[in-house]
């Protein structure tokens, strides 16, 4: 049973590695177009607002394009997942979970901005949000958060009482 659990954790980390690579490619494409100033290729039905989203005031945070944050985010996840495959660390698995949670929260926020503020959809941004969600799902399987059951808790020690000698 422990061997199967270990294999499942390994597969979860491999999935994170693959998804992080895909997210890195997606973010690098967006970042390169931001640097070059060339328009994005985006003509998929109702998801043709890539250039509108990329040109909006919401496409930068502290003057840095969001795509560059994406490159950093996915690079960190990729490196941590690769390290975890070699080192097999509980701490690395927890860090992967925390970083993936941050990515999902950011993706929800930026997708909401696309929907409710900008009113345009970027296929690359939505792909990144889906990839971040898949990484989070994979990360949730690599190190389950377990609550200790009541019977697993150590029982409090009973105080030692001195017995009175028997009455004569």
C-alpha positions in Angstrom: 0.0 0.0 0.0 2.8 2.4 0.9 4.5 1.7 -2.5 1.3 2.5 -4.4 1.0 5.8 -2.4 4.6 6.6 -3.2 4.0 6.0 -6.9 0.9 8.2 -6.9 2.9 11.0 -5.3 5.6 10.6 -8.0 3.0 10.8 -10.7 1.4 13.9 -9.2 4.9 15.6 -9.2 5.5 14.5 -12.8 2.1 16.0 -13.8 3.1 19.2 -12.1 6.4 19.2 -14.0 4.6 18.7 -17.4 1.9 21.3 -16.6 4.6 23.8 -15.4 6.4 23.3 -18.7 3.2 24.0 -20.6 2.5 27.1 -18.5 6.1 28.3 -19.0 5.7 28.0 -22.8 2.4 29.9 -22.7 3.8 32.7 -20.5 7.0 32.9 -22.5 5.0 33.3 -25.7 3.0 36.2 -24.1 6.2 37.8 -22.6 8.0 37.6 -26.0 5.1 39.4 -27.7 5.0 42.0 -25.0 8.8 42.6 -25.4 8.6 42.7 -29.3 5.4 44.7 -29.3 3.9 42.4 -31.9 0.2 41.5 -31.8 -0.8 38.1 -30.5 -2.2 35.5 -32.9 -5.6 35.0 -31.4 -8.7 34.2 -33.6 -10.6 31.4 -31.9 -14.3 32.3 -32.1 -15.3 34.4 -29.0 -11.8 34.3 -27.5 -10.2 36.8 -29.9 -9.6 39.5 -27.3 -6.0 38.6 -26.6 -4.6 41.9 -27.8 -7.3 43.9 -26.0 -6.4 42.1 -22.7 -2.7 42.4 -23.4 -3.0 46.2 -24.1 -5.2 46.9 -21.1 -4.0 48.7 -18.0 -4.5 45.5 -16.1 -1.8 43.6 -18.1 0.9 45.0 -15.8 1.6 44.8 -12.1 4.1 47.4 -10.7 5.1 48.2 -14.3 6.0 44.6 -15.1 3.9 42.6 -17.6 1.9 39.8 -16.0 3.4 37.4 -18.6 6.8 37.8 -16.9 5.3 37.0 -13.6 3.9 33.9 -15.3 7.3 32.9 -16.5 8.7 33.3 -13.0 5.7 31.4 -11.4 5.9 28.4 -13.8 9.8 28.4 -13.7 9.7 28.1 -9.9 7.1 25.3 -10.0 9.1 23.5 -12.7 12.4 23.7 -10.7 10.7 22.7 -7.4 8.9 19.7 -9.0 12.2 18.6 -10.6 14.0 18.9 -7.3 11.2 17.0 -5.5 11.6 14.1 -7.9 15.2 13.8 -6.9 15.1 14.7 -3.2 11.7 13.3 -2.2 11.0 16.1 0.3 7.8 16.6 2.3 8.8 20.3 2.6 9.1 20.7 -1.2 5.7 19.1 -1.7 4.1 21.5 0.8 5.8 24.5 -1.0 4.5 23.2 -4.3 1.0 23.1 -2.8 1.3 26.7 -1.4 2.7 28.2 -4.6 0.0 26.4 -6.7 -2.7 27.8 -4.4 -1.3 31.3 -4.9 -1.4 30.7 -8.7 -5.0 29.6 -8.6 -6.0 32.6 -6.6 -4.2 34.9 -9.0 -5.8 33.2 -12.0 -9.3 33.5 -10.5 -8.7 37.2 -10.0 -7.2 37.9 -13.4 -9.9 35.9 -15.2 -12.5 37.9 -13.3 -10.9 41.1 -14.5 -11.1 39.8 -18.0 -14.8 38.9 -17.6 -16.1 41.8 -15.5 -13.8 44.7 -16.2 -12.1 44.4 -19.6 -15.0 42.5 -21.2 -12.6 40.5 -23.5 -11.1 37.0 -23.3 -7.5 36.0 -23.9 -7.2 32.3 -24.9 -3.6 32.3 -23.6 -4.6 33.8 -20.3 -7.4 31.3 -19.9 -5.0 28.5 -20.8 -2.7 29.7 -18.1 -5.6 29.7 -15.6 -6.5 26.1 -16.5 -2.9 25.0 -16.3 -2.6 26.7 -12.8 -5.8 24.8 -11.7 -4.5 21.5 -13.0 -1.2 22.1 -11.1 -3.2 22.9 -8.0 -5.2 19.7 -8.4 -2.1 17.6 -8.9 -0.4 19.3 -5.9 -3.3 18.4 -3.7 -2.7 14.7 -4.4 1.1 14.7 -3.7 0.8 15.5 0.0 -2.7 15.1 1.4 -3.6 17.3 4.3 -4.6 14.9 7.1 -6.4 15.9 10.2 -5.4 13.8 13.2 -8.3 11.7 14.4 -9.3 12.0 18.0 -8.0 8.5 18.8 -4.6 9.3 17.2 -4.0 12.1 19.7 -1.8 11.2 22.6 -3.8 10.6 25.7 -3.0 12.9 28.6 -1.0 11.2 31.3 -2.8 10.5 34.5 -1.2 12.2 37.4 0.4 9.8 39.8 -1.3 9.9 43.2 0.3 8.6 46.3 -1.8 6.1 48.1 -2.5 6.4 51.8 -1.3 3.5 53.9 -4.0 1.2 55.0 -5.6 2.2 58.3 -4.6 0.0 61.3 
